[in-house]
Amino acid sequence: MKLVQISNLFNQICLAINQANPQSSRVGFYHYGWYSDVNTNVQNNWTGQNTVGVVYPSVQLLYPTASVEIKEKSVKGTLQCRVIFSDLQYYNNDASVNQRSIIEVQSDLEDLAVNIFSEFNRIGRTKDYQCGITTPISIDYLSDAHNNSLVLLDCGFTIWYIWDCPIYPADISLLTGDFNDVPPPIKDLEQEI
């Protein structure tokens, strides 16, 4: 698994949830990037050129922090991740009125988050993906952050993954001139041209 595959898996899960629930619990927008992109027309697979802005509820995988363990022919790693689930309070995407309170919107976002994370673990732990969430998920409940009437769940967790290690062998003895010594010489090779 690589970072792009992990993001694509979240994206695919969000799309599949939409197909399974055409009337409720839909995801209106998925994006990998900065949280401030919530106010930017970001092109994605759901809105094409995105002339309409973010459609809610939205799911955003923020840039993670990685810890990678590299051995000779295996790479394992963890990603410290944050996923932000957001939805509108008091109105819908089409500007019609929706009287859900903050806690009701947060409750709906909790259901969506649990569903997405559960599916990520179910699908990710198969031999085709080899990844999963390893820690309990911390959730910060927020509202009116970045936009008025925007309700948020800020979820933090760790993902483990196994990465196929690219193998580009380095045969030092085949190098020319001063560069083919094994072990390396004690003079600075950067000075050799």
N, C-alpha and C positions, 0 to 999 in steps of 0.2 A: 504494500500500500504506500502511496505517496500522498502528499498533502492535497493535490488536485483530486485524487480518487476519494479521499475522505470527504472533501467538500461536495464532490459529485454525488456521493452516497446520501448525504443530507438532502441535497437537491432532489434526487430521485425519490427519496422517502416522502418528501413534502408533496411532490407531484402525484405519487401513488395514493397518498391519503386523500388528495382532492378527488381522484377517480373513484375511490371507495365511498366517499361521503360527498356527493355532489351538492347537497343542500346545506349541510352544517359542518362545523369543524374544518373548514377549508383553510388553506394557506394562500394568501394573496400574493406573496412576494418572498423569494429567497435570494439572499445575497451574501457573498463572502467579501469582507472588507472592513473598513472603519465604521464605527457606529454613526459618525456624522453623515455617512452616506444616506441616512434615512431622509435627509433633506435635499438629496441630489437625485436627479433623474439618471439612474444607472441602468444601462442596457442589460437585460437578462433574458432568459429563455421564456419567461412568461409574458412580458410586456413589450417584446421586440425592441424598438427604438426608445421605448419608455417616454412617451410624450404625456403620460398621465400621472407620473410620479409613483410613489409607493402605494400599493394596494394592500389593505390590512385584512386579517392579521399577517404580520410579516415575521420572518425568521432570518436572523443575521448571524452568521458565524464570523466572529471577529478574528483578527490575526492572532494566531496562537504563539506560544513559546515552546520550543522543542528541546528535548534532551535525548541525544542519540548515542547508543552503544554500538560501536563498530568493532567487529571481530574480523578474522581473515575473510570469510565468505558469508557472513551473516550480519544483518543490521536490524537492531530492534530499537524502538524508540517510544517516547511518550510525548504527548502534546498537552500542554496546559491550555484549556479552551474556555471560551466564553461564548455562549449563544444567547442572543437577545430576542425574546418574543415580545412583540408589541401589537397593540390593537387600539382602536378608537373608543372613547367614552362619549356618550350622548349623541353621537351621529355615526352614520355608516359611510362607506366609500362613496356612495351616490348622494351624499349630503342629506339623506332622509334621517329622521329622528330615531334614536335608539336610547332608551332610558336606563340601560344597565348602569349600575353603580360601579365604582372603582373595584370593590371587592368581587363583584359578579364578573367583571371583565378579567380580573386576575385569576379567578377560579376557572374560567373558560381557558385562559392561557396555560394554567397548570395542567389541565387535561390534555391540551395540545402538546405541551412539552413532554409530559410523561409518555404519550403515545409515540412521539418522534424518537425520544431516547430509547424507549423499549424496542422499537423497530430497528434502530441503529445497532443495538446489541444483538438482537435476534439475527439480523442479516449479516452484520459485521463479523460475528464469531464463526462464520462458516469458512471452509477451506479456501473459497474463492476470494475472501476479503482479508481475513486474519487481523481484525482490529476489534476494539470494544472499549466501553467506558469502565474504568477500573476503580473509581472512587465514588463515594456518595456525591450527589449533585447538590451544590449549595445554590440557594435561590434568594435573590434580593428582590423584594416587591417594591416597585417604584411607580410614580405617576407624574404627569406634567413635566417630564424631563425632555428637553429639546423642543417639544411642541406642546401647546396647551391641549388638554383632553386626550393625551397619549398615555396609555397605561402599559407598563413594562414588567417583564420578568427577566432579570439578569441572572443567567444560570452559569455556574462555574464547575468544571470537572476535568478529569484527566482521561485521555484516550491512550491506550497502548496500541502499537502496530508493529508488524513485521514487514520490512522493506526488502524487496528483491535487490540484492547488491549487484550493481554493474561491475563486470570484471574486465578491466583493461590491464593485462599483464605488463609488468615493467621488467624487461630483461636488460639489466644494466651492462652486462658483458657485450651486448650488441652495439652499444654506443661508440661513437668515434673518438679518437684522440684522448685527451685528458679526462674524458667523462666516463670511461669504461672501467675504471679501477674498482675492485671489490676487495676489501671495504673501501669506502670513500677516502680520497686523499685528504691531507690536513691543510691544504691550501684552499683558498676561497674560489670555488668554481664560477661564481658570478663575475669574477674579474677576468675570466678566460673568454676570449672571443675568437 
